[in-house]
């Protein structure tokens, strides 16, 4: 009966925090089928590791740690850049309906995040999911001050990349920059 109770507890926690699996799979996998496979791999590893979960700590922090480790391992195995985030996927991650005409800034942000390394993607995912620096540190095994420093640098880098892309994109669209 203890195994049955354990399974029910796991299923309830997975149901409550399942979006974490989808977010991590979306960051580290290419294509819908690959995302689905990675999501299943994450869920399987969560189940295998469930015995190590300490109920006195937040489940979401533990879940992020396991999911991100699986995602990072997947990225290393693939030996490719992590997947590009398509705008429709980003639009639906917030839980709302997809935006028909996405803001150009959202697309620029997606492309800027796409250019990050796997660990940086994990860091920005957790930051955008509004975890505290302490929670991010617990998930990624970093000190709270290291998290703060890395986030500040990442924000600067993303801001610079988005600004550069916007300038380049605007220059391409202006009629006076035309070479014809």
N, C-alpha and C positions, 0 to 999 in steps of 0.2 A: 504493500500500500504506500510505503514511503516513496517508491519510484513513481507511482501514479500521481501523488501529491507534487512531487518535484517536477514532473512533466507539465502538470496544470499550472504551477507557478511560473515555469519558464514560458509557456504559451501565453499566459496573461501579460507577462512583462514584455515579451516580443510583440504582442499586439499593441501594447501601449507605446512602445518606443520603436516600432518597426520602421518608421521613416528614416531612422539613422542608417539602416541597412541600405535603403534605396539611395540615400544621399551619397554614401561612400561608394556604392557600386557605380553611380553616375559619374563620380569623379575619376575613377580608376579603370573603367572598362569602355570598350568601343562597341557601339551598336547595341540594339535592344537585346539580342540573344546573349551577347557577352555580358551585358549588365545583369540579365536574369541569372546566368550561370554564376557570376560572381556573387550575386545576392544569395543564392543557394549555398555557395561555399562559405560565405560569412555566417549564414544561419546555422550551418552544420558545425562550424568552429565554435560558435556561441554555445551550442548545445554541448559539445565535447568539453568546453571549458567551464560550463555552468557550475560545476562542483567547486571551482576556485573562487566563485563570486562571494564577496563578503556582504551580506545583507545590511550591515551597519553603514555601508557607503552607497552613494547614489548609483543605481543600476545603469543610468544613461552614461555615466563616466566610464564604467567598466565596459559597457557595450561599445562605446566609441573606441576604446583602446583595442579591443579584440578586432572590431571591424576594420579599423585603420591598419592594424598589423596585417590582416589578410589582404587588404587592398594594396598595401605597399609590397607585400610578397608577390601579388599578382602582377604589379607593374614591373618588378624586377624580373619575373619569369618571362614576361612578354618581351622584354628587352626593347620596348618601344616607348615613345613618349606616352604618358597617360592620355586617355581619350579626349578629343575635343568636345567641349560641351556645346550641344546644339541649343539654339535659343528657345525652341519649344520646350525642351527638357527643363531649362532654367525657369521658364515661365510657370511650369506646373509644379516645381519643387516647393514653392511657397504654400502649396495647399489650395490655392485658388484655381480659377479657370485660366487657361492659357490666354495671354494677351494677344489680340489679333495683330496689332502693329507694335512690336516691341520698340521701346525707346532705344535709340542708337547707343546711348550710354550703357545700357544693359548688355548689348552685343559687344561693345568695347571691353566691358568688364569681363565678360565670358572669355574673350580672346586673351586678355591679360592674364587671367587665372590659368588658362590653358598653357601659357608659356612657363608657368612655375614648375619647379621640381615636385616630386611626390610628397616630400615632407612639408614643403611650403604650402601645397594644396591642402594638406590635412590641417595645417595651422589656420589657414584662411577659412576653411570650411567650419571649423569649430568657432572661430571668431564671428563669422557671419551667422552662426546658429546661436549667438549670444551667450556662450559659455564664459564664465569668469576666467581670469588669468590663472587662478588656482586650479580650476577644473581642467583647463587646457593643459596645464603643466602635469596634472595627474594622468591625463590620457596619454600624453606624448612623452612622459618621463623627463620633463624639463623643470627648472626652477621657475617660480612665478615671475621673477625679474627677467629671466632669459626670454620667457614668453612675451612679456611687455616690450622688450627691446626688439625682438624679431617681428612682432606685429607692427610696431612703429616703422621699422624699415620696409616691411612688406607693403604697408599702406603708401609710403612714399614711392616705392617702386611701381606699384599699381597705378597710382595717380599720375606718375611720370609717363608710364606706358600708355595709359588712356589718353592723356593730353597729347602725346606724340602722335598716336594713331588718329585722334580727332583732327589734328592739324594737317596730317598727311591726307586724310580722307577729304577734308574741306578743300585743300589745294587741288585735289584731283577733280572736284566737282565745280569749281569756279570757272566761268567761261573765259576769263582773262588769262588763265593758266594753260589754255588749250594751245597745242602746237600746230593746229591745222590752219 
